[in-house]
Amino acid sequence: MAEKVMQAVQYESYGGGASGLKHVEVPVPTPKDDEVLLKLEAASINPVDWKIQKGALRAMLMPAKFPHIPCTDVSGEVVEVGQQVKDFKAGDKVLAKLSTQHGGGLAEFVVASESLTAARPYEVSAADAAGLPVAGLTAYDALTEIGGIKLDGSEPKNVLITAASGGVGLYAVQLAKLGSNHVTATCGARNIDLVKGLGADEVLDYKTPEGVSLKSPSGKKYDAVINCATGIRWSIFDPNLAKNGVVVDLTPSARSMFTFALKKLTFSKKRLVPFIVSIKTEGLKHLAELVKDGKLKTIIDSKFPLSKAEDAWAKSIDGHATGKIIVEP
């Protein structure tokens, strides 16, 4: 019997950007005992995907090998299950987070671990679901686990979200407002109305003096900052923080790691905490339910077919997308 093949997009070495992506025909993967085989309906691109291509995570052995099919956030239909899989069957609609080392999302089929796969409610589209794993859970965990922000309205606090019109920021604004928190956000001028429409109480153009200083127009001090931007110094955050305020840094640099260590050594009540998301099935289920219930929206910047994946890749690298960039096989 002839081996089943599929269309995929991969790169063969570090570097090259969008022009380094190649359209290929490769074998359809076979699921292991604890995996499901998905026919993909949507994948979303995260900045970490092209940073891996640039070699930024080479020291962490990413990707695991070349050639590499990138992207980890996917949604689709189960077509086959491994022998030990209990929660899914062929025909189920799901969303999943693939291994960062191995990727596989820019393809027609992919295998996903059952432990990082969640059922997708029929009310939630494949594209909306594919945006959730990394960006949605980063926003959720940064707010709740490090920022100490309640999302049930029981203890409203003041939250600042920088670069709020990006993939993580747009989720963070919505989630923070679920808890009746006071949200200040920064973004580019063209996205101010969008961010306000998602619930932000105050929105600053990041290019203005007010946006650069991060000062709340209402004079509030921030209990938590979800920092999705790069290049903001601690000296900017410090005067705007409440006495026990925390900056959750989603794009940690060497400078921010130094600040993190210094604050720990000096027992400072104000903290900067570098953050890396940990994906759990329960989190995926929870976010999908919030989308189903109309409490959370995936803001989609643009959609591309798999045949135009390099255009989607270039747009993500450009850094000016508003929301998620989706590739549909």
Secondary structure as the mmCIF struct_conf table of DSSP 4:
data_model
#
loop_
_struct_conf.conf_type_id
_struct_conf.id
_struct_conf.beg_label_comp_id
_struct_conf.beg_label_asym_id
_struct_conf.beg_label_seq_id
_struct_conf.end_label_comp_id
_struct_conf.end_label_asym_id
_struct_conf.end_label_seq_id
HELX_LH_PP_P HELX_LH_PP_P1 ALA A 2 LYS A 4
STRN STRN1 VAL A 5 GLN A 10
STRN STRN2 TYR A 11 TYR A 11
BEND BEND1 GLU A 12 TYR A 14
HELX_RH_3T_P HELX_RH_3T_P1 GLY A 17 GLY A 20
STRN STRN3 LYS A 22 PRO A 27
HELX_LH_PP_P HELX_LH_PP_P2 VAL A 28 PRO A 29
TURN_TY1_P TURN_TY1_P1 ASP A 33 ASP A 34
STRN STRN4 GLU A 35 ILE A 45
HELX_RH_AL_P HELX_RH_AL_P1 PRO A 47 LYS A 54
TURN_TY1_P TURN_TY1_P2 GLY A 55 LEU A 57
HELX_RH_3T_P HELX_RH_3T_P2 ARG A 58 MET A 60
TURN_TY1_P TURN_TY1_P3 LEU A 61 LEU A 61
BEND BEND2 PRO A 63 PRO A 67
STRN STRN5 HIS A 68 HIS A 68
STRN STRN6 ASP A 73 VAL A 81
TURN_TY1_P TURN_TY1_P4 GLN A 83 GLN A 84
BEND BEND3 ASP A 87 ASP A 87
TURN_TY1_P TURN_TY1_P5 ALA A 90 GLY A 91
STRN STRN7 LYS A 93 LYS A 97
TURN_TY1_P TURN_TY1_P6 THR A 100 HIS A 102
BEND BEND4 LEU A 106 LEU A 106
STRN STRN8 ALA A 107 ALA A 107
BEND BEND5 GLU A 108 GLU A 108
STRN STRN9 PHE A 109 SER A 113
HELX_RH_3T_P HELX_RH_3T_P3 GLU A 114 LEU A 116
STRN STRN10 THR A 117 ALA A 119
TURN_TY1_P TURN_TY1_P7 TYR A 122 GLU A 123
BEND BEND6 VAL A 124 VAL A 124
HELX_RH_AL_P HELX_RH_AL_P2 ALA A 126 ALA A 130
TURN_TY1_P TURN_TY1_P8 GLY A 131 GLY A 131
HELX_RH_PI_P HELX_RH_PI_P1 LEU A 132 GLY A 136
HELX_RH_AL_P HELX_RH_AL_P3 LEU A 137 ASP A 141
HELX_RH_PI_P HELX_RH_PI_P2 ALA A 142 ILE A 146
BEND BEND7 GLY A 147 GLY A 147
BEND BEND8 LEU A 151 GLU A 155
STRN STRN11 ASN A 158 THR A 162
BEND BEND9 ALA A 163 ALA A 163
TURN_TY1_P TURN_TY1_P9 ALA A 164 SER A 165
BEND BEND10 GLY A 166 GLY A 166
HELX_RH_AL_P HELX_RH_AL_P4 GLY A 167 LEU A 178
TURN_TY1_P TURN_TY1_P10 GLY A 179 SER A 180
STRN STRN12 HIS A 182 CYS A 187
HELX_RH_3T_P HELX_RH_3T_P4 ALA A 189 ASN A 191
HELX_RH_AL_P HELX_RH_AL_P5 ILE A 192 GLY A 197
TURN_TY1_P TURN_TY1_P11 LEU A 198 GLY A 199
BEND BEND11 ASP A 201 ASP A 201
STRN STRN13 GLU A 202 ASP A 205
TURN_TY1_P TURN_TY1_P12 TYR A 206 LYS A 207
BEND BEND12 THR A 208 THR A 208
HELX_RH_AL_P HELX_RH_AL_P6 PRO A 209 SER A 213
TURN_TY1_P TURN_TY1_P13 LEU A 214 LEU A 214
TURN_TY1_P TURN_TY1_P14 PRO A 217 SER A 218
HELX_LH_PP_P HELX_LH_PP_P3 LYS A 220 LYS A 221
STRN STRN14 TYR A 222 ASN A 227
BEND BEND13 ALA A 229 GLY A 231
HELX_RH_AL_P HELX_RH_AL_P7 TRP A 234 PHE A 237
HELX_RH_3T_P HELX_RH_3T_P5 ASP A 238 ASN A 240
STRN STRN15 LEU A 241 ASP A 249
BEND BEND14 LEU A 250 THR A 251
HELX_RH_AL_P HELX_RH_AL_P8 ALA A 254 LEU A 265
TURN_TY1_P TURN_TY1_P15 THR A 266 PHE A 267
BEND BEND15 LYS A 269 LYS A 270
STRN STRN16 ARG A 271 PRO A 274
HELX_RH_AL_P HELX_RH_AL_P9 THR A 281 LYS A 292
TURN_TY1_P TURN_TY1_P16 ASP A 293 GLY A 294
BEND BEND16 LYS A 295 LYS A 295
HELX_LH_PP_P HELX_LH_PP_P4 THR A 298 ILE A 299
STRN STRN17 ILE A 300 PRO A 305
HELX_RH_3T_P HELX_RH_3T_P6 LEU A 306 LYS A 308
HELX_RH_AL_P HELX_RH_AL_P10 ALA A 309 ASP A 318
TURN_TY1_P TURN_TY1_P17 GLY A 319 GLY A 319
BEND BEND17 THR A 322 GLY A 323
STRN STRN18 LYS A 324 GLU A 328
#
